[in-house]
Amino acid sequence: MQEIGNVLISDEVWQTRFGCNLEACLGCCCKYGDLGAPISEEEETTIRDHLDKVAPILSRQNLQLLKGGISERYKGSLHIVEVAENTPCPLSFTDENGIILCSLHRYTLENRLPLLDVKPLWCSLFPLIIKKTATGWLINCHIPEFCRSIDNPPPLLLSFSDLLTTLFGSEWVEEVREAYKQEEKIRKGGTL
C-alpha cells in the first residue's frame, strides 16, 4: 500500500502498467456488468441537467429509459439505470468504427468542458476505483478480461494524471511521479 497525501493506493494499482486501448476493446467497459455505473446524487442531477444536450446522439429507446429515471438504487447506492445486463449504458452510443462511446464525454469534448464537471467519476477513471472516506481517498482497480492496454503502457495512475490532477492537485501528481522515479532508480541499483 502506498500513501501519498491523504490518498491510499493499493499495491495492485501502484504496480500495474496500463493505458486503455479503446480501438482494441471497443468500449466494452460501458457495456459489461450486472449494474449500471455507481453515481452520486450530485452526478445524477448533472446527468439529468445535461440529458437534453446529449439526446440527439442517444437511441430513442435509451432516451425514453433515461427520461423515466436516470438512476436505480442497489443496496443503498445509486447506479445509472441499466437497459439490461451486459448491454451498453443508456448514455452511450456506437460510433462508425463500432466503438461504444459516452455521450457525456463527447459533450464535454465538443464544448471544451472539464470532463469531471459532466461525466461521473467512476466512468471517467475506470478501471481505477476511487472512494472518498472520512479521512481521505482510497484508490483500487479492477481490470476485466475485456480491457486492452496500449503497448508499453505507463503506470496505471499516470494514465489518468490529468483527471487525478483535477481531483487531487498537480502537486499530488508530481509526488506520484517522483515516487515512481525513486522506485525505478532503486530497481536499477541506484541509491536515493
ChimeraX commands (.cxc) that place a marker at each C-alpha (Angstrom):
marker #1 position 0.00,0.00,0.00 radius 0.5
marker #1 position 1.29,3.46,-0.92 radius 0.5
marker #1 position 0.18,6.63,0.82 radius 0.5
marker #1 position 0.61,9.98,-0.86 radius 0.5
marker #1 position -1.03,12.86,0.96 radius 0.5
marker #1 position -4.42,11.67,2.17 radius 0.5
marker #1 position -4.69,9.09,-0.64 radius 0.5
marker #1 position -4.12,5.36,-0.05 radius 0.5
marker #1 position -3.16,3.49,-3.23 radius 0.5
marker #1 position -3.39,-0.30,-3.41 radius 0.5
marker #1 position -0.30,-2.28,-4.39 radius 0.5
marker #1 position -2.17,-3.59,-7.42 radius 0.5
marker #1 position -2.78,-0.05,-8.68 radius 0.5
marker #1 position 0.78,1.02,-7.89 radius 0.5
marker #1 position 2.37,-1.92,-9.71 radius 0.5
marker #1 position 0.04,-2.13,-12.72 radius 0.5
marker #1 position 1.06,-0.65,-16.04 radius 0.5
marker #1 position -1.96,0.03,-18.23 radius 0.5
marker #1 position -3.21,2.52,-20.78 radius 0.5
marker #1 position -6.65,2.00,-22.30 radius 0.5
marker #1 position -6.61,0.91,-25.95 radius 0.5
marker #1 position -10.13,1.89,-26.96 radius 0.5
marker #1 position -9.71,0.67,-30.54 radius 0.5
marker #1 position -8.91,-2.85,-29.26 radius 0.5
marker #1 position -11.55,-3.19,-26.52 radius 0.5
marker #1 position -14.28,-1.25,-28.40 radius 0.5
marker #1 position -15.50,0.43,-25.21 radius 0.5
marker #1 position -16.63,-2.76,-23.51 radius 0.5
marker #1 position -16.33,-1.13,-20.07 radius 0.5
marker #1 position -19.51,0.77,-20.97 radius 0.5
marker #1 position -21.25,-2.50,-21.79 radius 0.5
marker #1 position -20.43,-5.38,-19.46 radius 0.5
marker #1 position -21.74,-5.69,-15.95 radius 0.5
marker #1 position -24.75,-6.56,-13.89 radius 0.5
marker #1 position -25.38,-2.98,-12.70 radius 0.5
marker #1 position -25.03,0.47,-14.16 radius 0.5
marker #1 position -22.05,2.57,-13.05 radius 0.5
marker #1 position -22.26,3.88,-9.50 radius 0.5
marker #1 position -23.03,7.60,-9.24 radius 0.5
marker #1 position -23.56,10.18,-6.52 radius 0.5
marker #1 position -26.75,12.19,-6.13 radius 0.5
marker #1 position -24.86,15.22,-7.50 radius 0.5
marker #1 position -23.82,13.23,-10.56 radius 0.5
marker #1 position -27.40,12.08,-11.06 radius 0.5
marker #1 position -28.51,15.74,-11.08 radius 0.5
marker #1 position -25.73,16.65,-13.51 radius 0.5
marker #1 position -26.75,13.86,-15.89 radius 0.5
marker #1 position -30.39,14.96,-15.69 radius 0.5
marker #1 position -29.34,18.58,-16.38 radius 0.5
marker #1 position -27.41,17.51,-19.50 radius 0.5
marker #1 position -29.80,14.88,-20.85 radius 0.5
marker #1 position -31.42,17.20,-23.42 radius 0.5
marker #1 position -27.96,18.24,-24.64 radius 0.5
marker #1 position -26.87,14.66,-25.37 radius 0.5
marker #1 position -30.31,13.43,-26.52 radius 0.5
marker #1 position -29.58,13.84,-30.26 radius 0.5
marker #1 position -26.91,11.12,-30.18 radius 0.5
marker #1 position -28.81,8.66,-27.98 radius 0.5
marker #1 position -31.12,5.97,-29.31 radius 0.5
marker #1 position -34.82,6.63,-28.87 radius 0.5
marker #1 position -35.09,3.60,-26.58 radius 0.5
marker #1 position -32.27,4.79,-24.32 radius 0.5
marker #1 position -33.58,8.34,-24.18 radius 0.5
marker #1 position -37.03,7.09,-23.14 radius 0.5
marker #1 position -35.47,4.88,-20.46 radius 0.5
marker #1 position -33.44,7.80,-19.08 radius 0.5
marker #1 position -36.41,10.15,-19.12 radius 0.5
marker #1 position -38.16,7.60,-16.91 radius 0.5
marker #1 position -35.32,7.84,-14.39 radius 0.5
marker #1 position -31.56,8.33,-14.57 radius 0.5
marker #1 position -30.72,6.00,-11.73 radius 0.5
marker #1 position -31.72,2.97,-9.71 radius 0.5
marker #1 position -30.75,2.00,-6.17 radius 0.5
marker #1 position -28.98,-1.20,-5.27 radius 0.5
marker #1 position -28.11,-1.92,-1.63 radius 0.5
marker #1 position -28.49,1.76,-0.84 radius 0.5
marker #1 position -26.21,3.03,-3.63 radius 0.5
marker #1 position -27.22,4.89,-6.77 radius 0.5
marker #1 position -26.33,3.45,-10.17 radius 0.5
marker #1 position -27.05,4.62,-13.69 radius 0.5
marker #1 position -30.22,2.84,-14.78 radius 0.5
marker #1 position -29.44,-0.23,-16.84 radius 0.5
marker #1 position -31.09,-1.31,-20.09 radius 0.5
marker #1 position -30.29,-4.98,-19.37 radius 0.5
marker #1 position -27.34,-6.96,-18.04 radius 0.5
marker #1 position -24.29,-6.77,-20.34 radius 0.5
marker #1 position -25.95,-4.15,-22.55 radius 0.5
marker #1 position -24.31,-0.80,-23.34 radius 0.5
marker #1 position -25.02,2.02,-20.90 radius 0.5
marker #1 position -28.09,4.03,-21.92 radius 0.5
marker #1 position -25.88,7.15,-22.07 radius 0.5
marker #1 position -23.68,5.54,-24.70 radius 0.5
marker #1 position -23.73,5.40,-28.48 radius 0.5
marker #1 position -21.74,3.39,-31.00 radius 0.5
marker #1 position -19.53,5.24,-33.47 radius 0.5
marker #1 position -18.85,4.37,-37.11 radius 0.5
marker #1 position -15.98,2.06,-36.04 radius 0.5
marker #1 position -18.17,0.00,-33.70 radius 0.5
marker #1 position -16.70,1.61,-30.57 radius 0.5
marker #1 position -19.09,2.23,-27.68 radius 0.5
marker #1 position -18.62,5.84,-26.57 radius 0.5
marker #1 position -20.12,8.04,-23.86 radius 0.5
marker #1 position -22.46,10.84,-24.90 radius 0.5
marker #1 position -21.47,12.85,-21.82 radius 0.5
marker #1 position -17.78,12.51,-22.69 radius 0.5
marker #1 position -18.40,13.64,-26.26 radius 0.5
marker #1 position -20.44,16.59,-25.00 radius 0.5
marker #1 position -17.57,17.74,-22.75 radius 0.5
marker #1 position -15.06,17.46,-25.61 radius 0.5
marker #1 position -17.26,19.32,-28.10 radius 0.5
marker #1 position -17.95,22.11,-25.58 radius 0.5
marker #1 position -14.46,22.19,-24.06 radius 0.5
marker #1 position -15.75,21.50,-20.58 radius 0.5
marker #1 position -13.84,19.76,-17.77 radius 0.5
marker #1 position -14.71,16.06,-18.01 radius 0.5
marker #1 position -15.48,15.63,-14.31 radius 0.5
marker #1 position -17.97,18.52,-14.45 radius 0.5
marker #1 position -20.30,16.33,-16.53 radius 0.5
marker #1 position -19.20,12.68,-16.68 radius 0.5
marker #1 position -19.40,10.57,-13.49 radius 0.5
marker #1 position -16.14,9.92,-11.64 radius 0.5
marker #1 position -16.49,6.12,-11.87 radius 0.5
marker #1 position -16.90,6.22,-15.65 radius 0.5
marker #1 position -14.12,8.77,-16.16 radius 0.5
marker #1 position -11.47,6.84,-14.22 radius 0.5
marker #1 position -12.33,3.18,-14.91 radius 0.5
marker #1 position -10.53,0.77,-14.34 radius 0.5
marker #1 position -9.46,2.80,-11.30 radius 0.5
marker #1 position -11.91,2.60,-8.43 radius 0.5
marker #1 position -11.74,5.68,-6.22 radius 0.5
marker #1 position -13.63,6.09,-2.98 radius 0.5
marker #1 position -13.79,9.06,-0.65 radius 0.5
marker #1 position -13.54,8.20,3.04 radius 0.5
marker #1 position -13.84,10.24,6.22 radius 0.5
marker #1 position -10.06,10.70,6.28 radius 0.5
marker #1 position -9.15,10.87,2.59 radius 0.5
marker #1 position -9.33,8.70,-0.50 radius 0.5
marker #1 position -8.76,5.05,-1.46 radius 0.5
marker #1 position -7.64,4.01,-4.94 radius 0.5
marker #1 position -8.01,0.44,-6.14 radius 0.5
marker #1 position -8.59,-1.05,-9.57 radius 0.5
marker #1 position -10.44,-3.74,-11.43 radius 0.5
marker #1 position -9.19,-4.59,-14.91 radius 0.5
marker #1 position -11.64,-7.04,-16.51 radius 0.5
marker #1 position -10.56,-9.58,-19.12 radius 0.5
marker #1 position -12.05,-7.49,-21.94 radius 0.5
marker #1 position -9.81,-4.49,-21.19 radius 0.5
marker #1 position -6.92,-4.00,-23.61 radius 0.5
marker #1 position -3.84,-1.91,-22.96 radius 0.5
marker #1 position -1.63,0.04,-25.30 radius 0.5
marker #1 position 1.90,-1.26,-25.87 radius 0.5
marker #1 position 4.50,-0.05,-23.35 radius 0.5
marker #1 position 1.93,1.50,-21.03 radius 0.5
marker #1 position 2.73,3.91,-18.22 radius 0.5
marker #1 position 1.87,3.14,-14.60 radius 0.5
marker #1 position -1.92,2.94,-14.33 radius 0.5
marker #1 position -2.11,6.00,-12.07 radius 0.5
marker #1 position -0.19,8.12,-14.57 radius 0.5
marker #1 position -2.56,7.09,-17.36 radius 0.5
marker #1 position -5.09,9.28,-15.56 radius 0.5
marker #1 position -2.75,12.08,-14.46 radius 0.5
marker #1 position -4.92,14.85,-15.95 radius 0.5
marker #1 position -8.06,13.72,-14.15 radius 0.5
marker #1 position -6.15,12.96,-10.95 radius 0.5
marker #1 position -4.74,16.50,-11.12 radius 0.5
marker #1 position -8.32,17.78,-11.19 radius 0.5
marker #1 position -9.17,15.67,-8.11 radius 0.5
marker #1 position -6.01,15.90,-6.01 radius 0.5
marker #1 position -3.96,18.74,-7.49 radius 0.5
marker #1 position -0.80,18.98,-9.56 radius 0.5
marker #1 position 1.48,18.72,-6.51 radius 0.5
marker #1 position -0.05,15.35,-5.65 radius 0.5
marker #1 position 0.50,14.05,-9.20 radius 0.5
marker #1 position 4.10,15.30,-9.07 radius 0.5
marker #1 position 4.61,13.40,-5.81 radius 0.5
marker #1 position 3.31,10.26,-7.57 radius 0.5
marker #1 position 5.71,10.82,-10.50 radius 0.5
marker #1 position 8.61,11.36,-8.09 radius 0.5
marker #1 position 7.77,8.21,-6.12 radius 0.5
marker #1 position 7.81,6.18,-9.35 radius 0.5
marker #1 position 11.15,7.74,-10.34 radius 0.5
marker #1 position 12.67,6.89,-6.95 radius 0.5
marker #1 position 11.36,3.33,-7.19 radius 0.5
marker #1 position 12.83,2.95,-10.70 radius 0.5
marker #1 position 16.17,4.31,-9.52 radius 0.5
marker #1 position 16.27,1.77,-6.68 radius 0.5
marker #1 position 15.26,-1.04,-9.04 radius 0.5
marker #1 position 18.15,-0.15,-11.34 radius 0.5
marker #1 position 20.57,-0.32,-8.42 radius 0.5
marker #1 position 20.90,3.35,-7.69 radius 0.5
marker #1 position 20.66,4.98,-4.32 radius 0.5
marker #1 position 18.41,7.71,-3.05 radius 0.5
marker link #1:1,2 radius 0.2
marker link #1:2,3 radius 0.2
marker link #1:3,4 radius 0.2
marker link #1:4,5 radius 0.2
marker link #1:5,6 radius 0.2
marker link #1:6,7 radius 0.2
marker link #1:7,8 radius 0.2
marker link #1:8,9 radius 0.2
marker link #1:9,10 radius 0.2
marker link #1:10,11 radius 0.2
marker link #1:11,12 radius 0.2
marker link #1:12,13 radius 0.2
marker link #1:13,14 radius 0.2
marker link #1:14,15 radius 0.2
marker link #1:15,16 radius 0.2
marker link #1:16,17 radius 0.2
marker link #1:17,18 radius 0.2
marker link #1:18,19 radius 0.2
marker link #1:19,20 radius 0.2
marker link #1:20,21 radius 0.2
marker link #1:21,22 radius 0.2
marker link #1:22,23 radius 0.2
marker link #1:23,24 radius 0.2
marker link #1:24,25 radius 0.2
marker link #1:25,26 radius 0.2
marker link #1:26,27 radius 0.2
marker link #1:27,28 radius 0.2
marker link #1:28,29 radius 0.2
marker link #1:29,30 radius 0.2
marker link #1:30,31 radius 0.2
marker link #1:31,32 radius 0.2
marker link #1:32,33 radius 0.2
marker link #1:33,34 radius 0.2
marker link #1:34,35 radius 0.2
marker link #1:35,36 radius 0.2
marker link #1:36,37 radius 0.2
marker link #1:37,38 radius 0.2
marker link #1:38,39 radius 0.2
marker link #1:39,40 radius 0.2
marker link #1:40,41 radius 0.2
marker link #1:41,42 radius 0.2
marker link #1:42,43 radius 0.2
marker link #1:43,44 radius 0.2
marker link #1:44,45 radius 0.2
marker link #1:45,46 radius 0.2
marker link #1:46,47 radius 0.2
marker link #1:47,48 radius 0.2
marker link #1:48,49 radius 0.2
marker link #1:49,50 radius 0.2
marker link #1:50,51 radius 0.2
marker link #1:51,52 radius 0.2
marker link #1:52,53 radius 0.2
marker link #1:53,54 radius 0.2
marker link #1:54,55 radius 0.2
marker link #1:55,56 radius 0.2
marker link #1:56,57 radius 0.2
marker link #1:57,58 radius 0.2
marker link #1:58,59 radius 0.2
marker link #1:59,60 radius 0.2
marker link #1:60,61 radius 0.2
marker link #1:61,62 radius 0.2
marker link #1:62,63 radius 0.2
marker link #1:63,64 radius 0.2
marker link #1:64,65 radius 0.2
marker link #1:65,66 radius 0.2
marker link #1:66,67 radius 0.2
marker link #1:67,68 radius 0.2
marker link #1:68,69 radius 0.2
marker link #1:69,70 radius 0.2
marker link #1:70,71 radius 0.2
marker link #1:71,72 radius 0.2
marker link #1:72,73 radius 0.2
marker link #1:73,74 radius 0.2
marker link #1:74,75 radius 0.2
marker link #1:75,76 radius 0.2
marker link #1:76,77 radius 0.2
marker link #1:77,78 radius 0.2
marker link #1:78,79 radius 0.2
marker link #1:79,80 radius 0.2
marker link #1:80,81 radius 0.2
marker link #1:81,82 radius 0.2
marker link #1:82,83 radius 0.2
marker link #1:83,84 radius 0.2
marker link #1:84,85 radius 0.2
marker link #1:85,86 radius 0.2
marker link #1:86,87 radius 0.2
marker link #1:87,88 radius 0.2
marker link #1:88,89 radius 0.2
marker link #1:89,90 radius 0.2
marker link #1:90,91 radius 0.2
marker link #1:91,92 radius 0.2
marker link #1:92,93 radius 0.2
marker link #1:93,94 radius 0.2
marker link #1:94,95 radius 0.2
marker link #1:95,96 radius 0.2
marker link #1:96,97 radius 0.2
marker link #1:97,98 radius 0.2
marker link #1:98,99 radius 0.2
marker link #1:99,100 radius 0.2
marker link #1:100,101 radius 0.2
marker link #1:101,102 radius 0.2
marker link #1:102,103 radius 0.2
marker link #1:103,104 radius 0.2
marker link #1:104,105 radius 0.2
marker link #1:105,106 radius 0.2
marker link #1:106,107 radius 0.2
marker link #1:107,108 radius 0.2
marker link #1:108,109 radius 0.2
marker link #1:109,110 radius 0.2
marker link #1:110,111 radius 0.2
marker link #1:111,112 radius 0.2
marker link #1:112,113 radius 0.2
marker link #1:113,114 radius 0.2
marker link #1:114,115 radius 0.2
marker link #1:115,116 radius 0.2
marker link #1:116,117 radius 0.2
marker link #1:117,118 radius 0.2
marker link #1:118,119 radius 0.2
marker link #1:119,120 radius 0.2
marker link #1:120,121 radius 0.2
marker link #1:121,122 radius 0.2
marker link #1:122,123 radius 0.2
marker link #1:123,124 radius 0.2
marker link #1:124,125 radius 0.2
marker link #1:125,126 radius 0.2
marker link #1:126,127 radius 0.2
marker link #1:127,128 radius 0.2
marker link #1:128,129 radius 0.2
marker link #1:129,130 radius 0.2
marker link #1:130,131 radius 0.2
marker link #1:131,132 radius 0.2
marker link #1:132,133 radius 0.2
marker link #1:133,134 radius 0.2
marker link #1:134,135 radius 0.2
marker link #1:135,136 radius 0.2
marker link #1:136,137 radius 0.2
marker link #1:137,138 radius 0.2
marker link #1:138,139 radius 0.2
marker link #1:139,140 radius 0.2
marker link #1:140,141 radius 0.2
marker link #1:141,142 radius 0.2
marker link #1:142,143 radius 0.2
marker link #1:143,144 radius 0.2
marker link #1:144,145 radius 0.2
marker link #1:145,146 radius 0.2
marker link #1:146,147 radius 0.2
marker link #1:147,148 radius 0.2
marker link #1:148,149 radius 0.2
marker link #1:149,150 radius 0.2
marker link #1:150,151 radius 0.2
marker link #1:151,152 radius 0.2
marker link #1:152,153 radius 0.2
marker link #1:153,154 radius 0.2
marker link #1:154,155 radius 0.2
marker link #1:155,156 radius 0.2
marker link #1:156,157 radius 0.2
marker link #1:157,158 radius 0.2
marker link #1:158,159 radius 0.2
marker link #1:159,160 radius 0.2
marker link #1:160,161 radius 0.2
marker link #1:161,162 radius 0.2
marker link #1:162,163 radius 0.2
marker link #1:163,164 radius 0.2
marker link #1:164,165 radius 0.2
marker link #1:165,166 radius 0.2
marker link #1:166,167 radius 0.2
marker link #1:167,168 radius 0.2
marker link #1:168,169 radius 0.2
marker link #1:169,170 radius 0.2
marker link #1:170,171 radius 0.2
marker link #1:171,172 radius 0.2
marker link #1:172,173 radius 0.2
marker link #1:173,174 radius 0.2
marker link #1:174,175 radius 0.2
marker link #1:175,176 radius 0.2
marker link #1:176,177 radius 0.2
marker link #1:177,178 radius 0.2
marker link #1:178,179 radius 0.2
marker link #1:179,180 radius 0.2
marker link #1:180,181 radius 0.2
marker link #1:181,182 radius 0.2
marker link #1:182,183 radius 0.2
marker link #1:183,184 radius 0.2
marker link #1:184,185 radius 0.2
marker link #1:185,186 radius 0.2
marker link #1:186,187 radius 0.2
marker link #1:187,188 radius 0.2
marker link #1:188,189 radius 0.2
marker link #1:189,190 radius 0.2
marker link #1:190,191 radius 0.2
marker link #1:191,192 radius 0.2
view
